[in-house]
């Protein structure tokens, strides 16, 4: 029905000849998503807590700034894209490169073993976690990083946070393996081919731009040309996503996946994660 309405130039939610407005679909009802401003606030609070902990242990530590930009923080994990964002910044790849070039990360300094142990902890206090996406994680509870996170978010954060992120990754993987999702991507791919930007999956256009970025960075004119190509491709991408109703299809598939995949215990963990982060953000406003 959607395709028929679009072909007739009368889509139900968008403008003439377009599908419904694009949705920013994210796993776990967006529980792991965070605005750039909030990410910076939490990062800065964590860094201050780490610095205080290191000072108490007789070690010097300079709080590190958050180096990623807003575009990197807020990229949709499925590769969904709105026409507005595509027209403004493409996929954000050239823009992110320019941002990082203008604000390089602080250089790492060689550190003594005592400093590193104070920061990340000792093997005697190492904890191993097997995460829901199959990844194994280790951290030491006596390090200043772990202590700072406990101070900022609460006693269960060092477990709740990685488990929640792993659950989100597991949902994304299951969505992308679903036949309904794959059918939606094929419709989008067909649209992209007709628009002159063939791509087999949602990451392919980004990968094509990224593969050219290192060489283009050596010449400013080439870099600007790549930026223009990126925006042209991203605009076609976003238009095809709207015209084929891709984000609505992802939303529907994700709802089914989460209903099937997440246990009551998983949902409790996600709720705890969200509550801990809300409290931590509220504390940054004091």
C-alpha positions as CSV (number, residue, x, y, z in Angstrom):
1,X,0.0,0.0,0.0
2,X,2.8,2.4,0.9
3,X,4.5,1.8,-2.5
4,X,1.2,2.4,-4.3
5,X,0.5,5.6,-2.5
6,X,4.1,6.8,-3.1
7,X,3.9,6.1,-6.8
8,X,0.6,8.0,-6.9
9,X,2.3,11.0,-5.3
10,X,0.3,10.9,-2.1
11,X,2.1,9.4,0.8
12,X,0.2,9.2,4.2
13,X,2.7,11.0,6.4
14,X,5.3,12.7,4.2
15,X,5.1,15.3,1.4
16,X,4.1,14.6,-2.2
17,X,5.8,11.5,-3.6
18,X,7.5,10.6,-0.3
19,X,7.0,8.1,2.4
20,X,6.5,8.6,6.1
21,X,8.9,10.8,8.0
22,X,12.1,9.1,9.0
23,X,12.3,7.7,12.6
24,X,15.4,7.6,14.8
25,X,14.9,4.0,15.8
26,X,17.3,2.7,18.6
27,X,17.5,-0.5,20.6
28,X,16.0,-0.7,24.1
29,X,13.7,2.3,23.5
30,X,16.8,4.5,23.2
31,X,18.1,3.6,26.7
32,X,21.7,3.7,25.6
33,X,21.4,6.8,23.5
34,X,22.6,10.1,24.9
35,X,22.7,13.7,23.6
36,X,26.2,15.1,23.1
37,X,25.6,17.7,25.8
38,X,24.7,15.1,28.3
39,X,27.6,12.8,27.3
40,X,30.0,15.7,27.9
41,X,28.5,16.5,31.3
42,X,28.8,12.9,32.4
43,X,32.3,12.5,30.9
44,X,33.6,15.6,32.7
45,X,32.1,14.4,36.0
46,X,33.8,11.0,35.6
47,X,37.1,12.6,34.8
48,X,36.9,14.8,37.9
49,X,36.2,11.7,40.0
50,X,39.2,9.9,38.5
51,X,41.5,12.8,39.1
52,X,40.4,13.1,42.7
53,X,40.9,9.4,43.3
54,X,44.4,9.5,41.7
55,X,45.4,12.5,43.8
56,X,44.3,10.6,46.9
57,X,46.8,7.8,45.9
58,X,49.6,10.2,45.4
59,X,49.4,10.1,41.6
60,X,49.1,13.0,39.1
61,X,46.3,12.9,36.7
62,X,44.9,15.5,34.3
63,X,41.2,15.2,33.5
64,X,40.9,14.4,29.8
65,X,38.4,16.3,27.5
66,X,35.9,14.3,25.5
67,X,37.3,14.3,22.0
68,X,34.3,13.0,19.9
69,X,32.0,15.5,18.3
70,X,28.2,15.6,18.5
71,X,27.9,13.9,15.1
72,X,29.9,11.0,16.3
73,X,27.9,10.7,19.6
74,X,24.5,10.8,17.9
75,X,24.9,8.6,14.9
76,X,22.1,6.1,14.5
77,X,23.4,2.5,15.2
78,X,21.4,1.1,12.2
79,X,22.6,3.7,9.8
80,X,19.2,5.4,9.7
81,X,19.4,9.0,8.4
82,X,17.1,11.9,8.1
83,X,17.1,14.1,4.9
84,X,17.8,17.1,7.1
85,X,20.9,15.6,8.7
86,X,22.1,14.2,5.3
87,X,21.8,17.7,3.6
88,X,23.6,19.4,6.5
89,X,26.5,17.0,7.2
90,X,26.2,13.9,5.0
91,X,27.3,10.9,7.1
92,X,29.5,13.1,9.2
93,X,32.7,11.4,8.1
94,X,34.5,14.4,6.5
95,X,33.1,16.7,9.2
96,X,34.3,14.4,12.0
97,X,37.8,14.2,10.4
98,X,37.9,18.0,10.2
99,X,36.8,18.3,13.8
100,X,39.4,15.9,15.1
101,X,42.1,17.6,13.0
102,X,41.2,20.9,14.6
103,X,41.0,19.4,18.1
104,X,43.6,16.6,18.4
105,X,43.5,14.2,21.3
106,X,46.1,14.7,24.0
107,X,49.2,12.7,23.4
108,X,49.7,9.6,25.6
109,X,52.6,9.8,28.0
110,X,54.6,6.8,29.2
111,X,53.6,5.9,32.7
112,X,55.0,3.8,35.5
113,X,53.4,0.6,36.6
114,X,52.3,2.1,39.9
115,X,50.4,4.9,38.0
116,X,48.7,2.4,35.7
117,X,47.7,0.2,38.6
118,X,46.3,3.2,40.5
119,X,44.2,4.1,37.4
120,X,42.9,0.7,36.2
121,X,43.5,-1.5,39.2
122,X,45.4,-4.7,40.1
123,X,45.0,-8.3,39.0
124,X,44.1,-9.3,42.5
125,X,40.8,-7.4,42.2
126,X,40.0,-8.4,38.6
127,X,36.5,-9.3,37.7
128,X,35.4,-11.1,34.6
129,X,32.0,-10.6,32.9
130,X,30.4,-12.7,30.2
131,X,28.2,-10.3,28.4
132,X,24.9,-11.1,26.6
133,X,26.4,-10.5,23.1
134,X,29.1,-13.2,23.8
135,X,31.9,-10.7,24.6
136,X,34.0,-11.3,27.7
137,X,35.0,-8.2,29.7
138,X,37.5,-7.8,32.5
139,X,38.1,-4.9,34.9
140,X,39.6,-4.4,38.3
141,X,37.4,-3.1,41.1
142,X,40.3,-1.3,42.9
143,X,41.2,1.0,40.0
144,X,40.3,4.7,40.0
145,X,38.4,4.3,36.8
146,X,36.1,1.7,38.4
147,X,35.9,3.7,41.6
148,X,35.0,6.9,39.8
149,X,32.2,5.2,37.9
150,X,30.8,3.8,41.1
151,X,30.9,7.2,42.6
152,X,29.2,8.9,39.7
153,X,26.6,6.3,38.8
154,X,26.2,3.9,41.7
155,X,27.5,0.6,43.1
156,X,26.1,-1.6,40.2
157,X,27.2,0.5,37.3
158,X,30.3,-1.4,36.4
159,X,28.1,-4.4,35.8
160,X,24.9,-2.8,34.6
161,X,26.4,-0.5,32.0
162,X,28.4,-3.1,30.0
163,X,25.5,-5.6,30.2
164,X,23.0,-3.0,28.9
165,X,25.3,-2.0,26.0
166,X,25.7,-5.7,25.2
167,X,22.0,-6.2,25.2
168,X,21.6,-3.3,22.8
169,X,24.3,-4.8,20.5
170,X,22.5,-8.2,20.7
171,X,19.2,-6.5,19.6
172,X,20.9,-4.7,16.7
173,X,22.5,-8.0,15.6
174,X,19.1,-9.9,15.7
175,X,17.3,-7.1,13.9
176,X,19.9,-7.0,11.1
177,X,19.6,-10.8,10.7
178,X,15.8,-10.7,10.5
179,X,14.2,-11.5,7.2
180,X,11.9,-8.5,7.5
181,X,14.8,-6.2,8.0
182,X,16.7,-7.7,5.1
183,X,13.7,-7.3,2.8
184,X,13.4,-3.6,3.8
185,X,17.1,-3.1,3.0
186,X,16.7,-4.7,-0.4
187,X,14.0,-2.2,-1.2
188,X,16.3,0.6,-0.1
189,X,19.2,-0.9,-2.1
190,X,17.0,-1.0,-5.2
191,X,16.1,2.7,-4.7
192,X,19.8,3.6,-4.2
193,X,20.7,1.8,-7.5
194,X,18.1,3.7,-9.4
195,X,19.4,6.9,-7.8
196,X,22.9,6.2,-9.1
197,X,24.4,5.2,-5.8
198,X,24.4,1.4,-5.7
199,X,24.8,-0.1,-2.2
200,X,24.2,-3.6,-0.9
201,X,23.6,-2.5,2.7
202,X,23.3,0.6,4.9
203,X,27.0,0.7,5.8
204,X,28.3,0.4,2.2
205,X,27.9,4.1,1.3
206,X,29.7,5.2,4.5
207,X,32.5,2.6,3.9
208,X,32.9,4.0,0.4
209,X,33.4,7.5,1.7
210,X,35.6,6.4,4.5
211,X,37.9,4.4,2.1
212,X,38.6,7.6,0.2
213,X,39.1,9.8,3.2
214,X,42.8,9.0,4.0
215,X,44.0,9.8,0.5
216,X,41.7,12.8,0.2
217,X,43.0,14.3,3.5
218,X,46.3,15.0,1.8
219,X,44.8,17.7,-0.4
220,X,42.3,20.3,0.6
221,X,40.6,20.5,-2.8
222,X,40.2,16.7,-2.9
223,X,38.9,16.7,0.6
224,X,36.2,19.4,-0.2
225,X,35.2,17.4,-3.3
226,X,34.8,14.3,-1.2
227,X,32.7,16.2,1.3
228,X,30.4,17.3,-1.6
229,X,30.2,13.7,-2.8
230,X,29.4,12.5,0.7
231,X,26.5,14.9,1.0
232,X,25.1,13.9,-2.4
233,X,25.3,10.2,-1.5
234,X,23.8,10.8,1.9
235,X,20.9,12.8,0.6
236,X,20.1,10.0,-1.9
237,X,20.4,7.5,0.9
238,X,18.1,9.5,3.2
239,X,15.6,10.0,0.4
240,X,15.5,6.3,-0.3
241,X,15.1,5.5,3.4
242,X,12.0,7.8,3.5
243,X,10.6,6.6,0.2
244,X,10.8,2.9,1.1
245,X,9.7,3.4,4.7
246,X,12.9,1.9,6.0
247,X,12.9,3.3,9.5
248,X,9.3,2.2,10.1
249,X,10.3,-1.3,9.0
250,X,13.3,-1.3,11.4
251,X,11.0,-0.1,14.2
252,X,8.5,-2.9,13.6
253,X,11.2,-5.6,13.3
254,X,13.0,-4.3,16.4
255,X,9.7,-4.5,18.4
256,X,9.3,-8.1,17.6
257,X,13.0,-8.9,18.3
258,X,12.9,-7.2,21.7
259,X,9.7,-9.0,22.7
260,X,11.3,-12.3,21.7
261,X,14.8,-11.7,23.0
262,X,14.6,-9.7,26.2
263,X,13.9,-11.5,29.4
264,X,12.3,-9.9,32.5
265,X,15.8,-9.8,34.1
266,X,17.2,-8.0,31.0
267,X,14.4,-5.4,31.2
268,X,15.2,-4.9,34.9
269,X,18.9,-4.4,34.1
270,X,18.0,-1.8,31.4
271,X,15.7,0.0,33.8
272,X,18.4,0.1,36.4
273,X,20.9,1.5,33.9
274,X,18.5,4.2,32.8
275,X,17.7,5.2,36.5
276,X,21.4,5.3,37.4
277,X,22.2,7.6,34.5
278,X,19.3,9.9,35.2
279,X,20.6,10.3,38.8
280,X,24.1,10.9,37.6
281,X,22.8,13.6,35.1
282,X,20.7,15.2,37.8
283,X,23.8,15.5,40.0
284,X,25.7,17.4,37.3
285,X,23.0,20.1,37.5
286,X,23.6,20.8,41.2
